[in-house]
Amino acid sequence: MPLLHEGDRATLVESVLVGRHTSLYAWAHGAGDPVTTPSGPRPGARERIVDTAFRLFYARGPRGVGVDTIIDEAGVAKASFYKHFPRKDDLVLAYLDEVDRTWLGQLRACARAAGDHPAKQLVGMFDALQTAARREGYHGCAFINSAAEASPGSEVHARSVDHKRLVRAWVTDLARRAGAADPEGLARQLTVLLDGGLSAGVLDADPEVAASARSAAAVLVAAACPPARASTP
């Protein structure tokens, strides 16, 4: 696969954000209005609840959004809400499941766009960070934000930890296929850098933070995966 310029990579990432929830995640990053359902049956109550929670939780954090607000904006009855989500945490977990699928999809799309070699993909995944951080309305990592509000040991906190482990496992596999002498160590370095970029992009309000993270990732990958030792995927 030929290498793509940064603008082309961003366009590719936008193009793979298909589906109602992935579009809402892009919208939460300022990518325009959420995709609306074409003329046809109105989305079911559960879908409307999750769509509404997706938008509000990312913008305000789960703790900052009350159940009554979600019920009102989703246009559902209170009984219907509690039928699908007996606890608010059940809805937060559904929200995090959607974010998990979306963010991993963005990382993988950017990795593939960087080329066929795993070492290039390890650096290319940082284009997902660059795309997200330059959007108006960017609020950082939904998992870090949700975990910060949750009690250690809670289901929400545990779900956030599981997501980070899943991302690290995927990066470890790429690092192993790239020929890194210490795949686990490189994966931890890169995921710490990724999480730092997600947070710093909010605190500094500077899209260049993501570019700096990508440059640092390139240095780490080059040092850990010399071309002579790299393997093809």
C-alpha positions as CSV (number, residue, x, y, z in Angstrom):
1,M,0.0,0.0,0.0
2,P,1.5,3.4,-0.9
3,L,2.2,5.9,1.8
4,L,-0.4,8.6,2.3
5,H,0.2,12.3,3.1
6,E,-1.2,13.5,6.4
7,G,-4.3,15.1,4.8
8,D,-5.0,11.9,3.0
9,R,-4.7,9.9,6.1
10,A,-7.2,12.2,7.9
11,T,-9.6,11.8,5.0
12,L,-9.3,8.0,5.2
13,V,-10.0,8.0,8.9
14,E,-13.1,10.1,8.3
15,S,-14.3,7.7,5.6
16,V,-14.1,4.7,7.9
17,L,-16.2,6.3,10.6
18,V,-19.4,4.7,9.4
19,G,-22.3,3.7,11.5
20,R,-24.4,5.8,13.9
21,H,-22.2,5.6,16.9
22,T,-18.9,6.1,15.2
23,S,-20.4,9.2,13.5
24,L,-21.4,10.5,16.9
25,Y,-17.9,10.0,18.2
26,A,-16.5,11.9,15.3
27,W,-19.2,14.6,15.9
28,A,-18.1,14.8,19.5
29,H,-14.7,15.7,18.2
30,G,-16.2,18.5,16.1
31,A,-16.4,16.7,12.8
32,G,-19.8,18.1,12.0
33,D,-23.4,17.1,12.8
34,P,-24.1,13.5,13.8
35,V,-25.5,11.3,11.1
36,T,-29.2,11.2,11.2
37,T,-31.3,8.2,10.4
38,P,-32.6,8.3,6.8
39,S,-36.3,8.4,6.2
40,G,-37.6,5.2,7.7
41,P,-38.5,3.7,11.1
42,R,-37.5,5.9,14.0
43,P,-34.6,4.4,16.0
44,G,-35.7,2.3,18.9
45,A,-35.7,3.6,22.5
46,R,-32.4,1.9,23.4
47,E,-30.6,3.3,20.4
48,R,-31.9,6.8,21.1
49,I,-30.8,6.5,24.7
50,V,-27.3,5.3,23.8
51,D,-26.9,7.9,21.1
52,T,-27.9,10.7,23.5
53,A,-25.6,9.4,26.2
54,F,-22.7,9.1,23.7
55,R,-23.0,12.7,22.9
56,L,-23.5,14.1,26.4
57,F,-21.1,11.8,28.3
58,Y,-18.3,12.7,26.0
59,A,-18.9,16.4,26.2
60,R,-19.6,16.6,30.0
61,G,-18.5,13.4,31.5
62,P,-20.9,10.7,32.8
63,R,-21.0,12.4,36.3
64,G,-22.1,15.7,34.7
65,V,-25.1,14.3,33.0
66,G,-28.2,13.2,34.9
67,V,-30.6,10.4,33.9
68,D,-33.5,12.9,33.6
69,T,-31.5,14.9,31.0
70,I,-30.8,11.8,29.0
71,I,-34.5,10.7,29.2
72,D,-35.6,14.2,28.1
73,E,-33.2,14.6,25.2
74,A,-33.7,11.0,24.0
75,G,-37.4,11.4,24.0
76,V,-38.2,8.2,25.9
77,A,-40.3,7.3,28.9
78,K,-38.6,6.9,32.2
79,A,-40.0,3.3,32.4
80,S,-38.4,2.6,29.0
81,F,-35.1,3.9,30.1
82,Y,-34.9,1.8,33.2
83,K,-36.1,-1.3,31.2
84,H,-33.0,-1.0,29.1
85,F,-30.6,0.4,31.7
86,P,-31.6,-0.4,35.3
87,R,-28.6,1.5,36.6
88,K,-26.9,4.6,35.2
89,D,-23.6,2.6,35.3
90,D,-25.1,0.2,32.8
91,L,-25.5,3.0,30.3
92,V,-22.0,4.3,31.0
93,L,-20.7,0.8,30.2
94,A,-22.7,0.7,27.0
95,Y,-21.2,4.1,26.1
96,L,-17.7,2.9,26.8
97,D,-18.3,-0.2,24.7
98,E,-19.1,2.1,21.7
99,V,-16.0,4.3,22.4
100,D,-13.9,1.2,22.5
101,R,-15.0,0.0,19.1
102,T,-14.7,3.5,17.6
103,W,-11.2,4.4,18.9
104,L,-9.7,1.1,18.2
105,G,-11.1,1.4,14.7
106,Q,-9.5,4.8,14.2
107,L,-6.2,3.5,15.5
108,R,-6.2,0.5,13.2
109,A,-7.3,2.5,10.2
110,C,-4.5,5.0,10.6
111,A,-2.0,2.1,11.2
112,R,-3.0,0.5,7.9
113,A,-2.9,3.8,6.1
114,A,0.8,4.2,7.1
115,G,1.8,1.2,5.0
116,D,2.2,-2.6,5.2
117,H,5.2,-2.8,7.5
118,P,4.3,-3.1,11.2
119,A,7.0,-0.6,12.2
120,K,5.4,2.1,10.0
121,Q,2.0,1.1,11.4
122,L,3.2,1.7,15.0
123,V,4.0,5.3,14.1
124,G,1.0,5.7,11.8
125,M,-1.5,5.0,14.5
126,F,-0.6,8.3,16.0
127,D,-2.4,10.0,13.1
128,A,-5.6,9.1,14.8
129,L,-4.5,11.2,17.7
130,Q,-3.7,14.1,15.4
131,T,-7.1,13.8,13.7
132,A,-8.9,13.8,17.0
133,A,-6.9,16.6,18.8
134,R,-7.4,19.2,16.1
135,R,-11.2,18.9,16.3
136,E,-13.3,21.6,17.9
137,G,-15.0,20.1,21.0
138,Y,-12.1,17.7,21.7
139,H,-12.2,16.5,25.3
140,G,-9.5,13.9,25.4
141,C,-9.8,10.2,26.1
142,A,-13.3,9.1,27.1
143,F,-11.8,6.2,29.1
144,I,-9.4,8.4,31.1
145,N,-12.2,10.9,31.8
146,S,-14.6,8.2,32.9
147,A,-12.1,6.4,35.0
148,A,-11.2,9.6,36.8
149,E,-14.8,10.0,37.9
150,A,-15.3,6.4,38.9
151,S,-14.2,4.6,42.1
152,P,-11.3,2.2,41.8
153,G,-12.7,-1.3,41.5
154,S,-16.0,-0.2,40.1
155,E,-17.3,-1.7,36.8
156,V,-16.7,1.6,35.0
157,H,-13.1,1.9,36.2
158,A,-12.5,-1.8,35.3
159,R,-13.9,-1.3,31.8
160,S,-11.6,1.6,31.3
161,V,-8.6,-0.5,32.4
162,D,-9.6,-3.3,30.1
163,H,-9.7,-1.0,27.1
164,K,-6.2,0.2,27.8
165,R,-5.0,-3.4,28.1
166,L,-6.7,-4.3,24.8
167,V,-5.0,-1.4,23.0
168,R,-1.6,-2.3,24.5
169,A,-2.1,-6.0,23.5
170,W,-2.7,-4.9,19.9
171,V,0.3,-2.6,19.9
172,T,2.4,-5.4,21.5
173,D,1.5,-7.6,18.6
174,L,2.5,-5.0,16.1
175,A,5.8,-4.4,17.9
176,R,6.5,-8.1,17.9
177,R,5.9,-8.4,14.1
178,A,8.1,-5.3,13.6
179,G,11.0,-7.2,15.2
180,A,11.3,-5.2,18.4
181,A,13.6,-6.9,20.9
182,D,11.2,-6.1,23.7
183,P,7.7,-5.9,22.2
184,E,6.0,-5.5,25.6
185,G,8.3,-2.7,26.6
186,L,7.9,-0.8,23.3
187,A,4.1,-1.2,23.5
188,R,4.0,0.2,27.0
189,Q,6.2,3.2,25.9
190,L,4.0,3.9,22.9
191,T,0.6,3.6,24.7
192,V,1.9,5.8,27.5
193,L,2.9,8.3,24.9
194,L,-0.5,8.0,23.2
195,D,-2.4,8.5,26.5
196,G,-0.2,11.5,27.3
197,G,-1.0,13.0,23.9
198,L,-4.7,12.5,24.5
199,S,-4.5,14.3,27.8
200,A,-2.0,17.0,26.8
201,G,-4.1,17.9,23.7
202,V,-6.9,19.0,26.1
203,L,-4.7,20.8,28.7
204,D,-2.5,22.6,26.2
205,A,-5.3,23.2,23.6
206,D,-2.5,22.8,21.0
207,P,-3.0,20.4,18.1
208,E,0.8,20.3,17.7
209,V,1.1,18.2,20.8
210,A,-0.2,15.3,18.8
211,A,2.5,15.9,16.1
212,S,5.1,15.9,18.8
213,A,3.8,12.6,20.2
214,R,4.0,11.1,16.7
215,S,7.6,12.4,16.2
216,A,8.6,10.8,19.6
217,A,6.9,7.6,18.6
218,A,9.0,7.5,15.4
219,V,12.2,7.8,17.5
220,L,11.1,5.0,19.8
221,V,10.2,2.7,17.0
222,A,13.4,3.4,15.0
223,A,15.5,2.6,18.1
224,A,13.6,-0.6,19.0
225,C,13.0,-1.9,15.5
226,P,16.2,-1.5,13.4
227,P,15.4,-2.2,9.7
228,A,17.9,-5.1,9.6
229,R,15.9,-6.9,12.3
230,A,12.4,-6.0,11.2
231,S,10.2,-8.7,9.8
232,T,7.3,-8.5,7.3
233,P,3.8,-8.9,8.6
